[in-house]
Structures are given as structure tokens and as C-alpha cells.
Amino acid sequence: MPFIDKPYTPGTPCWVDLMAKDQQLAMDFYMDLFGWEGEKGPEEFGGYAIMNLNGRPVAGIGPAMAPEGMPEPPHVWTTYLASDDADATARKITAAHGTVMVPPMDVGPVGRMIVAQDPTGAVFGVWQYKDFFGAQVVNEPGALTWNECNTKDVPAAAAFYRSVFDLELEPMEGSTDNSYQALTARGRMVGAMQDMADKFPEHVPPHWSVWFAVDDCDSTADAAVKRGANLVVPPMEIPVGRMAGLQDPWGAVFCIIKLSM
């Protein structure tokens, strides 16, 4: 099992979380679906729950709440990109024409975070580690395996992430689809960016998508639907495996994939 035992390279997706409309029901749904374990956290952290797979953190689920004077966050999965300095990253976001939605704030002794929006409209988080650097299991059934930025303006999005995180956009090896490209951090592929044209309904806004690995795509999709989820993309073959898109009972969209390699 691929364990992560050191901080992530800046710009790398390092954590995902869900601010849930009903935290306990959401926790139950994902624990049943992915075999996660977890319980509501301490009140000083708003009850935020760290979800574990075989005793190691893989994702977070918290109650939907917001700092005073700010709107409650939507029920969506958020991708967090690693940073060595959240405050400096916030300044870069603003300079690159992004929007800092939740300014840098300490999360107890574990880290410092931001929520921001790139110039094309995709929302993401930023995580500066202190005691906690993010997911410790990846690319295994039940764990995060992929993150991609879906945008309606690839040149603008690419320039933004290059300026803020030094992420580079490169051709995806083995792919003939120029609308889908790799995001690399210091030469290592850490995610992807794709042009949303002809791939999403017009009403879907730019966003970062979250993918979880599974043992069996079809049976996991069936299990999710039986638990109240909607099947957004039926199971289908793609070059790296078999995937499906799902919407949990409260509206959060995520993808699952049975990797072929």
C-alpha cells in the first residue's frame, strides 16, 4: 500500500474534504462505501472528522459552517494544494487575479489553510502543514487517487497555477486528447487539467474533481446508488481503468476508478 510519510511538494493535491450538510449521515455513507473509519472530532475544531483507511488518514468530513459573516460552504468535495507558506500563497493568488475566499487561518497546531478561487471560477483549498501534512494513503482502494482541474479557459487557469504554485502543464503521456493535460510539480505529474468544452453540461461551473480508487467500479457504483447516490457517469472504460461519476445523496460529485495498472 502506497504510504505517504513526508510533506507533499508544493502545488501537489495533499488533502480532500467535504463540508457536509449532515455530517454524521455523510460519514456513514462514505464509511460504508469506502471502508473508512472515523468519528466526529473535538468541538474546538468544529467536530471536523479525519477519516481513516487502515488507521491512516485519507480525507476529512466536517459540518457545513463558515467564519462569522461568511456564507455556509456548499456540500462539495474540496481539493487542497500543498504550500510551504499559506500567507505568501494568498498574496500570489491575489496577484495572479484569483480570489481568496477564506483568508489564511490556523487550524490549531496541525496547519494553516486557505480557500480560494482561480480566475476561471474553480474553487480549491491551500494547506500549509505543521503537525499534519495530509493524506497518508493514496492510490489504493478507498483512498484518493487523482485530482483534476476542469476549466473553461485553460490558458488562464494554466497561467494562474504556474504563477502561484509553479505547476506546469504538459502533454499527457500516451494521450491524443489535447484538451486533457498533465499538471506537474517539479517534473512529477500530480494531477491534470482539462478543457470542459463538450465534456460537461453548460451549467456545470469550473471545478476541481476528486477521484477515489476502488476494487470494483461497477459494484461500488451500484452500492452507492443503493445508498441514495445518483449515477452521473455510468461505468465506462478509459485508458487507465474503469471509472464512474457519482453524486452523493446531498449533492457532492466525485469519481471512482478501478485502476488497470
C-alpha positions as YAML, in Angstrom:
chain: A
units: angstrom
residues:
- id: 1
  name: MET
  ca: [0.00, 0.00, 0.00]
- id: 2
  name: PRO
  ca: [1.49, 3.40, -1.00]
- id: 3
  name: PHE
  ca: [2.04, 5.19, 2.30]
- id: 4
  name: ILE
  ca: [2.95, 8.89, 2.32]
- id: 5
  name: ASP
  ca: [5.32, 9.64, 5.19]
- id: 6
  name: LYS
  ca: [6.64, 13.11, 4.37]
- id: 7
  name: PRO
  ca: [5.20, 16.50, 3.38]
- id: 8
  name: TYR
  ca: [3.93, 16.96, -0.16]
- id: 9
  name: THR
  ca: [5.76, 19.03, -2.76]
- id: 10
  name: PRO
  ca: [4.15, 22.49, -3.01]
- id: 11
  name: GLY
  ca: [1.32, 22.51, -5.54]
- id: 12
  name: THR
  ca: [0.55, 18.82, -5.07]
- id: 13
  name: PRO
  ca: [-3.00, 17.86, -4.08]
- id: 14
  name: CYS
  ca: [-2.43, 16.72, -0.50]
- id: 15
  name: TRP
  ca: [-5.90, 16.50, 1.05]
- id: 16
  name: VAL
  ca: [-9.59, 16.46, 0.22]
- id: 17
  name: ASP
  ca: [-12.53, 17.22, 2.45]
- id: 18
  name: LEU
  ca: [-16.27, 17.58, 2.46]
- id: 19
  name: MET
  ca: [-18.22, 20.18, 4.41]
- id: 20
  name: ALA
  ca: [-21.39, 18.17, 4.84]
- id: 21
  name: LYS
  ca: [-24.97, 19.30, 5.23]
- id: 22
  name: ASP
  ca: [-25.44, 16.35, 7.60]
- id: 23
  name: GLN
  ca: [-22.03, 15.33, 8.86]
- id: 24
  name: GLN
  ca: [-22.97, 12.04, 10.51]
- id: 25
  name: LEU
  ca: [-25.04, 10.80, 7.59]
- id: 26
  name: ALA
  ca: [-22.27, 11.76, 5.17]
- id: 27
  name: MET
  ca: [-19.71, 9.97, 7.31]
- id: 28
  name: ASP
  ca: [-21.90, 6.86, 7.39]
- id: 29
  name: PHE
  ca: [-22.33, 6.95, 3.60]
- id: 30
  name: TYR
  ca: [-18.62, 7.18, 2.82]
- id: 31
  name: MET
  ca: [-17.57, 4.76, 5.57]
- id: 32
  name: ASP
  ca: [-19.95, 2.16, 4.11]
- id: 33
  name: LEU
  ca: [-18.81, 2.87, 0.55]
- id: 34
  name: PHE
  ca: [-15.03, 3.01, 1.01]
- id: 35
  name: GLY
  ca: [-14.41, 1.13, 4.27]
- id: 36
  name: TRP
  ca: [-13.32, 4.28, 6.09]
- id: 37
  name: GLU
  ca: [-13.26, 4.64, 9.85]
- id: 38
  name: GLY
  ca: [-13.75, 7.85, 11.78]
- id: 39
  name: GLU
  ca: [-15.72, 9.78, 14.33]
- id: 40
  name: LYS
  ca: [-16.61, 13.39, 14.94]
- id: 41
  name: GLY
  ca: [-13.66, 15.43, 16.13]
- id: 42
  name: PRO
  ca: [-13.32, 17.76, 19.12]
- id: 43
  name: GLU
  ca: [-15.53, 20.82, 19.44]
- id: 44
  name: GLU
  ca: [-12.57, 23.20, 19.17]
- id: 45
  name: PHE
  ca: [-12.22, 22.04, 15.55]
- id: 46
  name: GLY
  ca: [-15.97, 22.23, 14.92]
- id: 47
  name: GLY
  ca: [-16.34, 18.46, 15.07]
- id: 48
  name: TYR
  ca: [-14.23, 18.01, 11.91]
- id: 49
  name: ALA
  ca: [-13.67, 14.29, 11.38]
- id: 50
  name: ILE
  ca: [-10.50, 12.74, 10.00]
- id: 51
  name: MET
  ca: [-11.48, 9.67, 8.00]
- id: 52
  name: ASN
  ca: [-9.01, 6.80, 8.13]
- id: 53
  name: LEU
  ca: [-8.29, 3.77, 6.00]
- id: 54
  name: ASN
  ca: [-6.50, 1.02, 7.90]
- id: 55
  name: GLY
  ca: [-5.62, 3.54, 10.59]
- id: 56
  name: ARG
  ca: [-4.19, 6.19, 8.28]
- id: 57
  name: PRO
  ca: [-5.87, 9.49, 7.30]
- id: 58
  name: VAL
  ca: [-7.30, 9.71, 3.79]
- id: 59
  name: ALA
  ca: [-9.94, 12.50, 3.84]
- id: 60
  name: GLY
  ca: [-11.89, 14.86, 6.06]
- id: 61
  name: ILE
  ca: [-15.63, 15.32, 6.63]
- id: 62
  name: GLY
  ca: [-16.83, 18.29, 8.64]
- id: 63
  name: PRO
  ca: [-20.13, 20.03, 9.29]
- id: 64
  name: ALA
  ca: [-21.02, 22.80, 6.87]
- id: 65
  name: MET
  ca: [-20.14, 26.02, 8.67]
- id: 66
  name: ALA
  ca: [-18.27, 29.21, 7.91]
- id: 67
  name: PRO
  ca: [-16.42, 32.00, 9.70]
- id: 68
  name: GLU
  ca: [-18.70, 34.74, 11.02]
- id: 69
  name: GLY
  ca: [-20.13, 36.90, 8.27]
- id: 70
  name: MET
  ca: [-19.41, 34.39, 5.50]
- id: 71
  name: PRO
  ca: [-21.90, 32.11, 3.72]
- id: 72
  name: GLU
  ca: [-22.10, 28.44, 4.59]
- id: 73
  name: PRO
  ca: [-19.95, 26.39, 2.20]
- id: 74
  name: PRO
  ca: [-21.71, 24.19, -0.35]
- id: 75
  name: HIS
  ca: [-21.78, 20.42, 0.07]
- id: 76
  name: VAL
  ca: [-18.85, 19.66, -2.26]
- id: 77
  name: TRP
  ca: [-15.51, 17.89, -2.16]
- id: 78
  name: THR
  ca: [-12.60, 20.34, -1.98]
- id: 79
  name: THR
  ca: [-9.07, 19.64, -3.20]
- id: 80
  name: TYR
  ca: [-6.24, 21.18, -1.14]
- id: 81
  name: LEU
  ca: [-2.91, 22.03, -2.75]
- id: 82
  name: ALA
  ca: [0.20, 21.90, -0.58]
- id: 83
  name: SER
  ca: [2.04, 25.10, 0.34]
- id: 84
  name: ASP
  ca: [5.12, 25.89, 2.41]
- id: 85
  name: ASP
  ca: [3.70, 29.31, 3.32]
- id: 86
  name: ALA
  ca: [-0.07, 29.92, 3.19]
- id: 87
  name: ASP
  ca: [0.27, 33.68, 3.65]
- id: 88
  name: ALA
  ca: [2.70, 34.02, 0.75]
- id: 89
  name: THR
  ca: [0.45, 31.79, -1.36]
- id: 90
  name: ALA
  ca: [-2.54, 34.03, -0.56]
- id: 91
  name: ARG
  ca: [-0.62, 37.04, -1.83]
- id: 92
  name: LYS
  ca: [0.32, 35.18, -5.01]
- id: 93
  name: ILE
  ca: [-3.32, 34.16, -5.55]
- id: 94
  name: THR
  ca: [-4.42, 37.78, -5.40]
- id: 95
  name: ALA
  ca: [-1.56, 38.95, -7.63]
- id: 96
  name: ALA
  ca: [-2.49, 36.30, -10.21]
- id: 97
  name: HIS
  ca: [-6.11, 37.53, -10.32]
- id: 98
  name: GLY
  ca: [-7.53, 34.75, -8.16]
- id: 99
  name: THR
  ca: [-9.83, 35.34, -5.20]
- id: 100
  name: VAL
  ca: [-9.05, 34.46, -1.58]
- id: 101
  name: MET
  ca: [-12.42, 33.36, -0.22]
- id: 102
  name: VAL
  ca: [-11.25, 32.26, 3.24]
- id: 103
  name: PRO
  ca: [-8.04, 34.09, 4.23]
- id: 104
  name: PRO
  ca: [-5.14, 32.25, 5.88]
- id: 105
  name: MET
  ca: [-6.22, 30.80, 9.21]
- id: 106
  name: ASP
  ca: [-4.64, 28.44, 11.70]
- id: 107
  name: VAL
  ca: [-6.22, 25.06, 12.28]
- id: 108
  name: GLY
  ca: [-4.94, 24.52, 15.80]
- id: 109
  name: PRO
  ca: [-1.41, 23.13, 15.78]
- id: 110
  name: VAL
  ca: [-1.91, 20.97, 12.69]
- id: 111
  name: GLY
  ca: [-1.66, 23.51, 9.88]
- id: 112
  name: ARG
  ca: [-2.75, 26.70, 8.20]
- id: 113
  name: MET
  ca: [-5.34, 26.85, 5.43]
- id: 114
  name: ILE
  ca: [-6.91, 29.00, 2.71]
- id: 115
  name: VAL
  ca: [-9.92, 28.56, 0.45]
- id: 116
  name: ALA
  ca: [-9.57, 30.33, -2.90]
- id: 117
  name: GLN
  ca: [-10.96, 30.55, -6.40]
- id: 118
  name: ASP
  ca: [-8.87, 30.65, -9.55]
- id: 119
  name: PRO
  ca: [-9.60, 33.30, -12.22]
- id: 120
  name: THR
  ca: [-11.76, 30.84, -14.20]
- id: 121
  name: GLY
  ca: [-14.01, 30.05, -11.23]
- id: 122
  name: ALA
  ca: [-12.64, 26.76, -9.85]
- id: 123
  name: VAL
  ca: [-12.52, 26.65, -6.04]
- id: 124
  name: PHE
  ca: [-9.66, 24.93, -4.21]
- id: 125
  name: GLY
  ca: [-8.02, 24.88, -0.82]
- id: 126
  name: VAL
  ca: [-4.43, 25.50, 0.24]
- id: 127
  name: TRP
  ca: [-2.81, 23.58, 3.09]
- id: 128
  name: GLN
  ca: [0.37, 24.57, 4.90]
- id: 129
  name: TYR
  ca: [1.35, 21.70, 7.15]
- id: 130
  name: LYS
  ca: [2.56, 21.95, 10.72]
- id: 131
  name: ASP
  ca: [1.79, 18.73, 12.58]
- id: 132
  name: PHE
  ca: [-0.33, 17.25, 9.75]
- id: 133
  name: PHE
  ca: [0.70, 17.15, 6.11]
- id: 134
  name: GLY
  ca: [-2.32, 15.44, 4.54]
- id: 135
  name: ALA
  ca: [-3.37, 12.07, 3.19]
- id: 136
  name: GLN
  ca: [-1.11, 9.23, 4.25]
- id: 137
  name: VAL
  ca: [-2.55, 6.61, 1.89]
- id: 138
  name: VAL
  ca: [-3.13, 7.18, -1.83]
- id: 139
  name: ASN
  ca: [-3.73, 5.12, -4.98]
- id: 140
  name: GLU
  ca: [-5.28, 2.22, -3.06]
- id: 141
  name: PRO
  ca: [-8.93, 1.14, -2.97]
- id: 142
  name: GLY
  ca: [-10.74, 3.53, -0.65]
- id: 143
  name: ALA
  ca: [-8.10, 6.26, -0.99]
- id: 144
  name: LEU
  ca: [-7.64, 9.37, -3.09]
- id: 145
  name: THR
  ca: [-6.01, 8.61, -6.41]
- id: 146
  name: TRP
  ca: [-6.48, 11.63, -8.72]
- id: 147
  name: ASN
  ca: [-7.43, 15.31, -8.85]
- id: 148
  name: GLU
  ca: [-8.12, 17.38, -11.94]
- id: 149
  name: CYS
  ca: [-8.93, 20.99, -12.64]
- id: 150
  name: ASN
  ca: [-11.84, 21.31, -15.05]
- id: 151
  name: THR
  ca: [-11.93, 24.76, -16.60]
- id: 152
  name: LYS
  ca: [-13.49, 26.73, -19.44]
- id: 153
  name: ASP
  ca: [-10.28, 28.73, -20.01]
- id: 154
  name: VAL
  ca: [-7.20, 26.52, -19.99]
- id: 155
  name: PRO
  ca: [-4.65, 29.26, -20.84]
- id: 156
  name: ALA
  ca: [-5.87, 31.47, -17.96]
- id: 157
  name: ALA
  ca: [-6.01, 28.58, -15.49]
- id: 158
  name: ALA
  ca: [-2.60, 27.27, -16.53]
- id: 159
  name: ALA
  ca: [-1.03, 30.71, -16.12]
- id: 160
  name: PHE
  ca: [-2.59, 31.06, -12.67]
- id: 161
  name: TYR
  ca: [-1.39, 27.73, -11.27]
- id: 162
  name: ARG
  ca: [2.04, 28.26, -12.78]
- id: 163
  name: SER
  ca: [2.33, 31.68, -11.12]
- id: 164
  name: VAL
  ca: [1.03, 30.61, -7.72]
- id: 165
  name: PHE
  ca: [2.30, 27.03, -7.35]
- id: 166
  name: ASP
  ca: [4.92, 26.60, -10.10]
- id: 167
  name: LEU
  ca: [2.72, 23.93, -11.65]
- id: 168
  name: GLU
  ca: [3.42, 23.23, -15.31]
- id: 169
  name: LEU
  ca: [1.03, 21.97, -17.95]
- id: 170
  name: GLU
  ca: [2.43, 19.16, -20.11]
- id: 171
  name: PRO
  ca: [1.03, 16.69, -22.64]
- id: 172
  name: MET
  ca: [-0.42, 13.57, -21.03]
- id: 173
  name: GLU
  ca: [1.78, 10.62, -21.95]
- id: 174
  name: GLY
  ca: [0.02, 8.27, -24.34]
- id: 175
  name: SER
  ca: [-2.97, 10.57, -24.82]
- id: 176
  name: THR
  ca: [-4.12, 12.01, -28.13]
- id: 177
  name: ASP
  ca: [-6.65, 14.29, -26.41]
- id: 178
  name: ASN
  ca: [-5.01, 17.71, -26.32]
- id: 179
  name: SER
  ca: [-7.83, 19.05, -24.17]
- id: 180
  name: TYR
  ca: [-6.61, 16.85, -21.28]
- id: 181
  name: GLN
  ca: [-3.11, 17.64, -19.99]
- id: 182
  name: ALA
  ca: [-0.94, 16.74, -17.02]
- id: 183
  name: LEU
  ca: [-0.15, 19.12, -14.18]
- id: 184
  name: THR
  ca: [3.39, 18.64, -12.93]
- id: 185
  name: ALA
  ca: [5.21, 19.84, -9.82]
- id: 186
  name: ARG
  ca: [9.00, 19.85, -10.11]
- id: 187
  name: GLY
  ca: [8.75, 17.46, -13.04]
- id: 188
  name: ARG
  ca: [6.39, 14.96, -11.38]
- id: 189
  name: MET
  ca: [2.80, 14.53, -12.54]
- id: 190
  name: VAL
  ca: [0.45, 15.40, -9.67]
- id: 191
  name: GLY
  ca: [-2.89, 15.89, -11.42]
- id: 192
  name: ALA
  ca: [-4.47, 17.12, -14.61]
- id: 193
  name: MET
  ca: [-6.28, 20.00, -16.24]
- id: 194
  name: GLN
  ca: [-8.91, 19.68, -18.91]
- id: 195
  name: ASP
  ca: [-11.00, 21.91, -21.12]
- id: 196
  name: MET
  ca: [-14.64, 21.43, -20.11]
- id: 197
  name: ALA
  ca: [-15.96, 22.10, -23.63]
- id: 198
  name: ASP
  ca: [-18.19, 19.26, -24.87]
- id: 199
  name: LYS
  ca: [-17.43, 17.22, -21.72]
- id: 200
  name: PHE
  ca: [-19.76, 18.78, -19.16]
- id: 201
  name: PRO
  ca: [-23.25, 20.29, -19.30]
- id: 202
  name: GLU
  ca: [-23.14, 24.05, -19.85]
- id: 203
  name: HIS
  ca: [-24.46, 24.80, -16.36]
- id: 204
  name: VAL
  ca: [-21.58, 22.99, -14.60]
- id: 205
  name: PRO
  ca: [-19.07, 25.58, -13.34]
- id: 206
  name: PRO
  ca: [-15.27, 25.15, -13.39]
- id: 207
  name: HIS
  ca: [-14.17, 22.93, -10.53]
- id: 208
  name: TRP
  ca: [-11.56, 20.56, -9.13]
- id: 209
  name: SER
  ca: [-12.76, 16.96, -9.29]
- id: 210
  name: VAL
  ca: [-11.84, 14.27, -6.78]
- id: 211
  name: TRP
  ca: [-11.26, 10.62, -7.70]
- id: 212
  name: PHE
  ca: [-11.14, 7.66, -5.31]
- id: 213
  name: ALA
  ca: [-9.71, 4.25, -6.18]
- id: 214
  name: VAL
  ca: [-11.94, 1.19, -5.76]
- id: 215
  name: ASP
  ca: [-11.63, -2.60, -6.13]
- id: 216
  name: ASP
  ca: [-14.61, -2.85, -8.49]
- id: 217
  name: CYS
  ca: [-16.08, 0.16, -10.25]
- id: 218
  name: ASP
  ca: [-19.45, -1.38, -11.14]
- id: 219
  name: SER
  ca: [-20.20, -2.90, -7.75]
- id: 220
  name: THR
  ca: [-19.13, 0.28, -5.93]
- id: 221
  name: ALA
  ca: [-21.34, 2.39, -8.18]
- id: 222
  name: ASP
  ca: [-24.26, 0.01, -7.51]
- id: 223
  name: ALA
  ca: [-23.62, 0.18, -3.77]
- id: 224
  name: ALA
  ca: [-23.56, 3.99, -3.85]
- id: 225
  name: VAL
  ca: [-26.86, 4.15, -5.75]
- id: 226
  name: LYS
  ca: [-28.47, 1.76, -3.26]
- id: 227
  name: ARG
  ca: [-27.37, 4.16, -0.51]
- id: 228
  name: GLY
  ca: [-29.10, 7.10, -2.23]
- id: 229
  name: ALA
  ca: [-26.42, 8.39, -4.61]
- id: 230
  name: ASN
  ca: [-27.08, 9.40, -8.22]
- id: 231
  name: LEU
  ca: [-25.12, 7.90, -11.08]
- id: 232
  name: VAL
  ca: [-23.79, 10.90, -13.04]
- id: 233
  name: VAL
  ca: [-21.47, 8.98, -15.38]
- id: 234
  name: PRO
  ca: [-22.22, 5.26, -15.84]
- id: 235
  name: PRO
  ca: [-19.24, 2.88, -15.52]
- id: 236
  name: MET
  ca: [-17.04, 3.14, -18.58]
- id: 237
  name: GLU
  ca: [-13.58, 2.18, -19.75]
- id: 238
  name: ILE
  ca: [-10.88, 4.84, -20.00]
- id: 239
  name: PRO
  ca: [-7.18, 4.33, -20.84]
- id: 240
  name: VAL
  ca: [-6.13, 3.86, -17.19]
- id: 241
  name: GLY
  ca: [-9.05, 1.79, -15.92]
- id: 242
  name: ARG
  ca: [-12.81, 1.70, -15.44]
- id: 243
  name: MET
  ca: [-14.48, 4.76, -13.94]
- id: 244
  name: ALA
  ca: [-17.84, 6.17, -12.91]
- id: 245
  name: GLY
  ca: [-19.11, 9.53, -11.73]
- id: 246
  name: LEU
  ca: [-21.37, 9.74, -8.68]
- id: 247
  name: GLN
  ca: [-23.30, 12.38, -6.77]
- id: 248
  name: ASP
  ca: [-23.78, 11.64, -3.09]
- id: 249
  name: PRO
  ca: [-27.28, 11.96, -1.56]
- id: 250
  name: TRP
  ca: [-26.63, 15.62, -0.67]
- id: 251
  name: GLY
  ca: [-25.19, 16.74, -3.99]
- id: 252
  name: ALA
  ca: [-21.39, 16.34, -3.85]
- id: 253
  name: VAL
  ca: [-19.95, 14.87, -7.05]
- id: 254
  name: PHE
  ca: [-16.95, 12.55, -7.04]
- id: 255
  name: CYS
  ca: [-15.44, 9.92, -9.30]
- id: 256
  name: ILE
  ca: [-14.40, 6.34, -8.64]
- id: 257
  name: ILE
  ca: [-11.96, 4.28, -10.65]
- id: 258
  name: LYS
  ca: [-10.67, 0.74, -10.77]
- id: 259
  name: LEU
  ca: [-7.14, 1.28, -11.96]
- id: 260
  name: SER
  ca: [-5.83, -1.09, -14.62]
- id: 261
  name: MET
  ca: [-2.17, -0.62, -13.65]
...
